[in-house]
């Protein structure tokens, strides 16, 4: 690097040209500068591609490049950076140092350090194209650090998307998130997020100011407002703020807001003329004037609940029935004044109600109920002896605890409510079978039936009417609690006929363990039928965890014992064996001698590891003229239970039953079976202990202990036992160390005592 490489000789033509024009070029310096600028512009032109030199071995650039053979640098040109010469310029800094620690492969313009160039010649330095470069020069490229810019995704997100993201939060989570920042505070209280304000989940935790602020912030966006139990809205000013902000309510629930003022409630009803569902249960502020305002201001009303409102009577309901033609659900439990026949006549005239709740209306009489069903003095059909009136549209009717009703009034429901799905007659203690029989015969859609505390009902109502009724296959809920005359005779046919039962309440009745066994059989057969349908569509479908499909309540039943409870627990863990015809197996016809009886042969494959068993069934008909028998091949699948029973029984057994049910629902069937076995052993021992004492129980236990000890002695070859339970060694005349059977006994000093 220190020695300057020798400059190659110029071509002859180039030397002649320079000698001839040397003086002109020195004189015309402006033309020289013009030429340099022109050459600089065309230095990368594709026209110079054939004259390229070979790429340097240290060049980091890939691909083809163009290089001019003329150096554009002068030896004494001033540096643009204020340096004295080009050798000390920015681009040649550190290039002459052989031991540079920053290797760079960027080539420089041929100049002082380029071979074949004369730096002292004032004229253009010329070298041969393709001249080998003996020394390479490198420079350190400047390192420019890029400034990192932060991108706030949430801040740059459109407002609509941010609102949509926050819409997945619950109201409680929105209130907590509003504490993060002002921006998030404004977003969390945006009215679009509070179209449904349900404070029933956190009404005990939220203060009145925060609740009022939420409602005021949402403003006219709120459609569904549920303030059930929010007694903190007692301040008159806070309630006024809520009322003024709520103007587009569709569903409003104010149940339990007992501190709400009457004027505030009236203002809320006047401002919201689009109300569809209104729940005012138990409000002291509700009066007859409130119902008149509802009839005037809420023509779209479909559901009204004014149960347990003590300051109103049934007379005001007449205006609501006339002013709200779309009303379908009316709940007026424990409201006085239903002995007025004008109100009953209004209910009959409108005939729009689908749900009518009259629970606890003590003033409701037989005459009023008859007017509700068939009006005043209807025309009677001579053949059927029933009123000739349009059928009622009622689907749910609750007459529980209407103590003035009798069987004569309830009979009016027969043949007039064909669309009835739910009927509650609990607490009408004077009802007999004659009141319920016509209803069961004319309600094919009945799914819920509650007959609690009806002591006059008999088993014939269940076995002869309910089990044979058109609604038997659709009945899902049955309650006969405190019906002291009902027992196994009535309930066994019901469980056989009503295959869709999901809940049965039988507390304080005369049922026994037979009913529990029948219920377990019902659930098991229903699960097997459902699984068989699944297998016919997809045999490879995997069974999921079991589910509770029947709830039984059998506490305080004197005839229920622990053996019946154990039967239910055992059926909950018993695997299902489902046999289906094998579709891919050919039918085989065999010729046999005629037989006088059916012959069935089953062949199970013991080596089957997949949980299925192939069964071949051969059936020979009784007809003597037939000499052929068809062999049907079926496949038996073993599956864990998919449906279970949830029991409510005697409180001393309830903890074991609940634990067993938990294990079954999570799929731990072996653990549940062990629990059942241990509990059965405990109950048996407890039963024997109760039967003990100085009498037959103790003698029975001593006899069992003596038999167990004798059996153990026989297995060990110890001979027999005496009357007092002590062993008699060598009873067979053998040696002292040899037992009665001639076998050698183990050395022992005393007899083994069992139990």
C-alpha positions, 0 to 999 in steps of 0.5 A: 500500500505504501509503494505507488503502483506503476502506471500502464502505458497509454494506447497510441491513439489516445496519446496522439489525441491528447498531444494534438489537442493538449493546448486547446484543452488547457486554453478552453477550460470551460469546454473541459468542464462541460465535457466532464459534466456530460461524461458524468451524466452518461457514466451509468448509461447502458451504452458503456456496458460492453466496456465494463471491467471485471467486478472487484472481489470485494464489491458487495453489490450484485448484478451488473454495473457500469463504470467509467474509465475516466477519473473525474477527480483532480489531485488538488481539487478542494474538498466540499467538506473543507479538507485540503485534498481528496486523500483526506476527504470524507470518502477516503477516510481510513482507506490507506490504513491496512489494518482497518477494523471496519472492513467495507467493500464499497469501491471508490472513484479511481484517483490517487490510489487507483492504479494506472492513473497519474495524479500529477497530470493536469489533464484527464487521467486515462487507464485501460479498461479491465486493468487489474486492480492490485490494491482495493480501498474501502471506506466506512459507510455512515450509520443512520439510526431510524427514529422509532415511531410509536403507533397507538392502535386504540387511539387510531381506531375508529370510534364505531369499532371501539364502541363495538369492542366495549359492547362485549363487557358487562355493565360491571366491567364497564364501570370498572374500565371507566376509571382508567382514563378520561377518554375511556371514561367517555367511551364507557358511558356512551349511550350506545353501550347502555341500551340495556341497563340491568342493575339487578346483578349488582344493585347492592354494590352500586351507589345511587349517584353512580346508578343515576349517572349511568342512566343519565349518560345513556339518556334516550339510548336505553330501551330495557331498564331493570331496577329490580331491588334498587331501593337506593333511588329514594332521593326525589332529585335522583329519581327525577333525573332518571325519569327525565333521561328515560324517554324511549323505554320498551321494557321497564322493571321497577320491582322492589323500588318501594321508595319510588314516589307516586308522582315520579312513577306517573311521570315515567309512564307519561314520558314512555308511550312505547312501553311493551313490558311493565313490571310494577310488582310490590310498589306502594306507589301503584294505585288506580290512577296509575292504571288509568295512566297506563291505559291512556299512555301505553297503547303498545303494552303487552305485559303488565305485572301489578302483583302485591300492589295493595293500593289498587283493586281489580276495578281499575284493570277494566280500563287497562283491558280496554285501553291496551288491546295488545295486552297478552300477559296479565299478572295480578296476584293477591289483588282484591276486587275480583268478585266484581263480575264486570271485571270478569266480563271484560276479560271474557270480552277481550279474549286476548290474554295468553297468561293470566296469574290470579294467585292468592286472589281470595275474592275470586269466586266460582261465578267470576271464574265462570264468567271469565270462561264462558260469559254471562248466560251462554248457550249450552250444547245439548249433546255435550252440555258445554257452553257454545262460546269461542275457546279461550286463548289462555296458555298459562293459568295460575289459580293457586291459593284462590280459597273460595273456588270449588270444583264447580267453578274449576270445571268451567275450564273443561273444553274451553282452554284447548291451548292450555300449556300450564295449569296451577291449582295448588292450595285449592283444598276443596277440589276433587277428581271431578274438577280436574278430569274434564281439563285433562281430557281437553288439553292436549298441549298441557306440559306443566301441572301443579296439584299441590296440597289437594288432599281430596284427590285419589289415585284414580285421577292419575291412573285412569285420567292423567296416564290416559290423557292426550297430554300424557306424552308431552307432560314435563312437570308434575307436582303432587306434593302434600297429596296424602291419598296418592301413592304407588297405584297412581304414580306407577302408570304415570311414569309408564305413560308420561315419557317426557317427564323432567320434574316430579315433586312427590313429597309428603305422599304415600309412594314407595321404592317401586316408584323410584325404580320405575322412574329410574327405568324410565330415564334409562329407557329414554336414554337408550332410545335416544342413543339408538337413534344416534347410533343409527345415524353415526355409530362412531359418535363419541358420548359426552358427559351425562346430564340430569334429565329428571328431578325427583323430590321425595323427602318426607315420604314414609315408605321411601327407604335407603334401598330405593335411593340406592336403586336410583344411584345404581342406575345412574352409573350402570352402562347401557347395552344397545343392540342394533341390526348390523346393516353390513351382515348378510341375512342367513336362512337355515332349514330346521325341523319345526318346533313348538316354541321359540328358540333364541340363541345369542353368541357374544364375542369375548375377544372384542376390544372395541366395546361392541359385541356381535349377537346372532339371534336365530328365531324359529316360528311356531307355525308347523308348516314352516321349515325355515328360520332366519338368522338376524345379526345384531351389534351390541354397543356398550356406552356409559349412561347419558341421562341421570336422576337428581334426587331430593330425599331425606336430609340424612342421605342428601349429602351422599346423594349429592356427592354421588351425583357430582361424580356421575356428572363429571364422568367418574363412574368407578368412584361413584360406584365405590361411594354407593357400595360404601354407603350401602355397607354403612346403611346395612350395618346401621340397620343391623345396629338399630335391630340389635340389643339383647334380642334377636339382633344380637343372636343373629350377629353372633350366628353370622360371626360363628358361620364366618369363623367356621368358613375361615377354619375350613379354608385353613383346615382347622377342623370345626368350631365348638358351640362356644365358637372355639376351634377343635383342632385335629377333629379328624383324628390327625396329627397335632400339626395337621388339620382335619383335611390332612393339610398342614396348618399355620402355627397359631396359638389361638383361633382367628376371631372374625367380626 
